[in-house]
């Protein structure tokens, strides 16, 4: 059985590729990170170095594949809209075109719960809930447009489904936890509502499990979207305490007024748009909002239709993540 994974040089795509290989699938990996591509070339993967916007290469990559996992995307809280549109919308159009041209059995698309966010507290969000009229940033807007392309492909007869995983973490993570640890090294971490902000996190192996389940999900799942989390909502302060306890570092926090911080973030965004358009501000209204507003997802559909059940708890996931940091430190001789 042959499987193509786009975005395979990213955090999730790489973890999925190794899991599929261990299960005995013939895996073709596609990504734009040349260094990681070179690392994967030393393994048993078939490696294609390509950008999602390259129509011919993407279509050709889908040839002779049975399943396609579309994990590739431009994910960032800041950047030029056209860059996001090219990677997330045109890239998805190309993947869909390749799947339809080569009669792929099933396309499984990775989206984002960022499309739910609107700077308000929202808990137990369902896939059926009404989405905000205005997307919070270019990433969320283009990922929603990408979902529209998936919906159109479904209407045209392609077997598709979409997952929306929340707050991925684990060994190999380069985003959420590493950023928190790095920020903590230079300052006390800012907390809103005294850290009593509810968040959902998901260990990467659980997201991989959800993707595997999508491969063999019943026809009832085709065309649908599924929230994916660890199903363990917790306060940010709890998550930080668990993380830094394992790191053996005393947690330093400071309570911040959200209205004032949001005003400063808005001013920073305006300043950077005018004078440093190619650089990301120290923080944005979106990143502040994620730390200040409750957001948890309802995963009933994934449980009932996919048979999804988180295999690795937050506690165990943090243990594995911190253990991986120790291995990296030893490898570098620190």
C-alpha positions in Angstrom: 0.0 0.0 0.0 1.4 3.4 -1.0 1.0 6.6 0.9 2.0 10.2 0.2 2.6 12.6 3.1 2.9 16.3 2.3 4.6 18.5 4.9 6.6 15.5 5.9 9.5 17.7 7.1 7.2 19.4 9.6 6.5 18.3 13.2 3.3 16.3 12.5 4.1 15.1 9.0 7.4 13.6 10.1 5.9 11.8 13.0 3.1 10.4 10.8 5.6 9.3 8.1 7.6 7.2 10.6 4.4 5.7 12.0 3.2 4.7 8.6 6.6 3.2 7.7 6.5 1.1 10.9 3.1 -0.2 9.9 4.5 -1.5 6.6 3.3 1.2 4.2 5.4 2.3 1.3 5.8 6.0 2.2 6.6 8.9 -0.1 7.4 12.1 1.8 7.2 15.5 0.4 8.5 18.7 2.1 10.4 21.9 1.6 12.9 21.7 4.4 16.1 20.7 2.6 18.0 19.7 5.7 15.3 17.4 7.0 14.8 16.0 3.4 18.5 15.0 3.4 18.0 13.3 6.8 15.0 11.4 5.5 16.9 10.4 2.3 19.1 8.3 4.5 16.1 6.3 5.6 13.8 4.0 3.6 11.4 6.8 2.5 11.0 8.0 -1.1 11.8 11.7 -0.7 10.5 14.5 -2.9 11.8 18.0 -2.3 9.0 20.2 -3.5 6.9 23.3 -2.7 3.2 22.8 -2.5 2.7 25.6 -5.1 4.5 23.5 -7.8 1.5 22.2 -9.6 3.2 19.6 -11.9 5.4 18.2 -9.1 2.4 17.8 -6.7 0.2 16.1 -9.3 3.0 13.8 -10.3 3.7 13.0 -6.6 0.1 11.6 -6.3 0.6 9.1 -9.1 0.3 5.5 -8.0 -0.5 6.5 -4.4 -3.4 4.9 -2.5 -3.8 7.5 0.2 -2.6 11.1 0.6 -2.2 12.9 3.9 -2.1 16.6 3.4 -0.1 17.9 6.4 1.7 20.7 4.5 0.9 24.3 5.2 2.4 27.7 6.1 1.7 28.1 9.8 2.6 31.3 11.5 0.8 34.1 13.4 2.4 36.7 11.1 3.4 37.1 7.5 2.2 38.2 4.1 -1.2 37.2 3.0 -0.1 36.1 -0.5 2.5 33.7 1.1 -0.2 32.1 3.1 -2.6 32.0 0.2 0.0 30.3 -2.1 1.0 27.6 0.4 -2.4 26.9 2.0 -5.0 27.5 -0.7 -3.1 27.0 -4.0 -1.1 24.2 -2.4 -4.4 22.4 -1.4 -5.8 22.9 -4.8 -2.8 21.2 -6.3 -3.1 18.3 -3.9 -6.8 17.9 -4.7 -6.0 18.1 -8.4 -3.4 15.4 -8.1 -5.7 13.1 -6.0 -8.5 13.4 -8.6 -6.2 12.9 -11.5 -4.8 9.7 -10.1 -7.9 8.3 -8.4 -6.6 8.3 -4.9 -8.6 6.1 -2.4 -8.8 8.8 0.2 -7.4 12.3 0.9 -7.0 13.2 4.6 -6.5 16.9 5.2 -5.0 18.6 8.3 -6.7 21.9 9.1 -6.7 24.0 12.3 -9.0 25.1 15.1 -7.6 28.6 14.6 -10.6 29.1 12.3 -12.8 29.1 15.5 -10.9 31.8 17.2 -12.4 35.3 17.6 -10.9 36.8 20.7 -13.7 35.6 23.0 -13.9 32.7 25.5 -15.2 29.6 23.8 -15.5 26.1 25.4 -16.6 22.8 24.0 -16.6 24.0 20.4 -18.2 21.7 18.0 -17.4 21.2 14.3 -21.0 22.3 13.6 -20.7 25.7 15.5 -21.0 28.8 13.4 -17.6 30.2 12.4 -16.6 33.8 13.0 -17.5 36.2 10.2 -13.9 37.5 10.1 -10.8 35.3 10.4 -8.3 36.3 13.1 -5.3 36.4 10.8 -4.0 35.3 7.4 -3.2 31.8 8.5 -6.7 31.1 9.8 -8.4 32.7 6.7 -6.4 30.7 4.2 -6.8 27.5 6.1 -10.5 28.0 6.0 -10.3 28.7 2.3 -8.3 25.4 2.0 -11.2 23.6 3.8 -13.5 25.1 1.2 -11.3 23.5 -1.5 -11.6 20.1 0.3 -15.4 20.5 0.5 -15.6 21.3 -3.2 -13.5 18.1 -3.9 -16.0 16.1 -1.8 -18.9 17.5 -3.9 -17.0 16.4 -7.0 -16.7 12.8 -5.7 -13.3 12.7 -4.0 -13.2 10.7 -0.8 -12.0 13.3 1.7 -12.0 14.1 5.4 -10.5 16.8 7.6 -9.1 16.9 11.1 -8.6 20.0 13.3 -6.0 19.2 15.9 -5.5 21.6 18.8 -2.2 22.6 20.5 0.2 19.9 19.3 3.2 19.1 21.4 5.8 16.3 21.9 9.3 15.4 20.9 10.3 17.4 17.8 7.9 20.2 18.6 9.4 23.6 17.5 6.5 25.8 18.3 4.4 25.9 21.5 6.5 24.4 24.4 9.9 25.5 23.0 8.7 29.1 22.7 7.4 29.1 26.3 10.7 27.6 27.6 12.8 30.1 25.6 10.6 33.1 26.7 10.9 31.9 30.3 14.7 31.9 30.1 14.7 35.7 29.6 11.6 36.9 31.6 8.7 35.9 33.8 5.9 34.4 31.6 2.9 36.7 31.3 -0.4 35.3 32.6 -3.9 36.5 32.1 -6.7 35.9 34.5 -4.0 34.6 36.9 -3.4 31.7 34.6 -7.0 30.5 34.9 -7.4 30.3 31.1 -8.7 26.9 29.8 -6.7 25.3 26.9 -6.7 22.1 25.0 -3.4 20.4 24.1 -2.8 17.3 22.0 0.2 15.0 22.1 1.5 14.4 18.6 1.1 10.6 18.7 -2.6 11.0 19.4 -3.0 13.2 16.3 -1.1 10.6 14.3 -3.5 8.0 15.6 -6.4 10.1 14.5 -4.9 10.3 11.0 -4.4 6.6 10.8 -8.0 6.0 11.9 -9.1 8.3 9.0 -7.6 5.9 6.5 -10.0 3.1 7.5 -12.9 5.1 8.8 -16.4 4.2 7.6 -18.1 5.9 4.8 -20.0 8.0 7.3 -16.8 9.9 8.0 -16.3 10.9 4.3 -16.7 14.7 3.8 -16.7 15.4 7.5 -14.4 17.4 9.8 -13.2 16.2 13.2 -11.8 18.1 16.2 -8.9 16.3 17.8 -7.5 17.0 21.3 -6.3 15.0 24.3 -9.7 15.6 25.8 -8.0 16.9 29.0 -8.8 20.7 29.2 -6.6 22.4 31.8 -5.7 25.9 32.9 -2.6 27.4 31.4 -1.0 27.7 34.9 -1.5 24.0 35.5 0.2 23.1 32.2 3.1 25.5 32.9 3.6 24.1 36.5 3.6 20.5 35.1 6.1 21.4 32.4 8.6 23.4 34.5 8.4 20.9 37.4 9.7 18.3 35.0 12.3 20.6 33.7 13.5 21.2 37.3 13.1 25.0 36.8 11.3 27.3 39.1 8.4 28.8 37.2 8.4 32.6 37.0 5.2 34.3 36.1 3.7 37.7 36.2 0.0 38.8 35.9 -0.8 41.1 33.0 -3.8 43.2 32.1 -5.1 41.9 28.8 -6.6 45.1 27.6 -3.3 47.0 28.0 -1.3 44.1 26.5 -3.7 43.9 23.5 -3.4 47.6 22.9 0.4 47.4 22.9 0.3 44.4 20.5 -1.9 46.3 18.1 0.6 49.2 18.1 3.4 46.8 17.5 1.7 45.2 14.6 1.0 48.6 13.0 4.6 49.6 13.5 6.0 46.4 12.0 3.7 46.6 9.0 5.0 50.1 8.3 8.7 49.6 9.0 9.6 45.9 9.4 7.1 44.0 7.2 9.4 41.0 6.8 9.8 40.5 10.5 7.4 39.2 13.1 6.6 41.4 16.1 7.7 40.2 19.5 4.0 39.3 20.1 0.8 39.8 18.2 -2.9 40.2 19.2 -3.5 36.6 18.1 -0.7 35.1 20.2 -1.9 37.1 23.2 -5.4 36.0 22.6 -4.4 32.4 22.7 -3.0 33.0 26.2 -5.9 35.1 27.4 -9.0 33.4 26.1 -10.5 30.0 26.9 -10.7 27.6 24.0 -11.6 24.0 24.2 -12.9 21.6 21.6 -15.7 19.0 21.6 -14.3 15.7 20.2 -17.5 13.6 20.3 -17.6 13.2 16.5 -14.1 11.8 16.4 -14.9 9.4 19.2 -18.1 8.2 17.8 -17.3 8.1 14.1 -13.6 7.5 13.9 -13.3 5.5 17.1 -10.7 8.0 18.3 -9.4 7.7 21.9 -6.3 9.5 23.1 -3.6 6.9 23.8 -1.0 9.2 25.5 -2.1 11.5 28.4 -0.9 15.0 28.9 1.2 13.9 31.9 2.9 11.1 29.9 3.3 13.4 26.9 5.1 15.9 29.0 7.4 13.2 30.4 8.3 12.1 26.9 8.8 15.6 25.7 11.2 16.5 28.6 13.0 13.2 28.2 13.6 14.1 24.5 15.2 17.4 25.5 17.6 15.5 27.7 18.5 13.2 24.8 19.2 16.2 22.6 21.3 17.9 25.3 23.4 14.8 25.7 23.8 14.4 21.9 25.2 18.0 21.7 27.5 17.3 24.7 25.8 19.9 26.9 
